[in-house]
Amino acid sequence: MPATEALATTGFPAPAGGSCDLLVVAGEHSGDQHAATAVRDLLASRPDLRVCALGGPALGEAGAQVLFDLPSLSVVGLVEVLRHYGRFRRLFAETLRWIETYRPRVICLVDYPGFNLRLARALRERGLSRRGGGDIRVLGYISPQIWAWKRQRRFRMQEWLDEIGTIFPFEVECYKDTHLPAFFLGHPFTDPRFRLQVHFDPDGPLLLLPGSRRAAVRRIFPALLGAVRRARGFLGDRPVRVLYPDRPIREILEAALARMPRDTRPELVPVGEGSPAAAALTSSGTMSLQCALAGIPGAIVYRAHPLTFAVGRRLVKIPYLGIANLLLDRPAYPEYLQGAAGAAELADEVARLLTPEAAREAESDAAALRRILSTNRYLDPGGWLLSHLDPPAAGSPVTELGPRPHS
């Protein structure tokens, strides 16, 4: 039985021990991983705290009681969201019921704004959150991309959230004209304990990274395969490898590869195993930033439902999709969108990416990105959560739980 259908009969389990100090809501694979680091640091310092989560396996491994695997439902785009509306409505209702029943002291909403901001608003309207006159402190971790689209959201967010922690330094400035406190907590990829899941090797494979959202993968992966077929002449014996986040994505990839001769199929590797790479064709998600930080020459490939893309073009007011390009303010990773992501164009780009010149440029860009993402941090995410669960006395310093970032 699908998990969302099971909710109708079973609901979320009660918190172990009967109460919950912190509820984390992380609806995407990247959010699950980033929140897990904060929870692990928090519980290492305060093992007595009870943490529950709507999240994935990373939060479970960090010590949270996972009530529901929310990243398994991750979708992207207007059309895909509408198609799954009934499932999300049932999930949303059960989330509110659970919160109203067990009253966690703090709720940390991790990214996933379509679900999480609606939840923050409902908590205020029901009088459960501090903003609505209740006792629950509601935090946002990983800011919505208000610098890209729906900028006016920040004025509604100040009515729903107590505080927001950002992972990009420029995002703090986006909230200066609101009364919502915003702090840069450093980027998870610069945490010295974080191991990038890719690394540069000039003799390594061509890496394909179609993403973690099912609808997007179904559109992007065929474009990547078309480029590989076109590039076979100059790739020679160089292997081609595809990294995937979970079994549902692997099944989509296998269905697409079934139409190719077996001896020409790329190798499928779980993203957790990591991989070297000489170059990468990647979706615009968080793995594109990992590749850029690793100094891997790469390009971004993106295809969406035509209606989703048309609406997005009218609403999104940024020059690039890739976050590395936005941080560097130039197309370090050239972007091939929609019809521009043709087999011939992408094959030509792969040829350029495999040159020594491209490797030198990527190494320089990686150093610049690390500097940008590791300076002027207010506090680590785990310490930030602790400051709300156990606020320091007036005038006392907040407590760092995690190590200082690599620069």
Order of alpha helices (4+ residues) and beta strands (2+ residues): alpha-beta-alpha-beta-alpha-beta-alpha-alpha-beta-alpha-beta-alpha-beta-beta-beta-beta-alpha-beta-alpha-beta-beta-beta-alpha-beta-alpha-alpha-beta-alpha-alpha-alpha
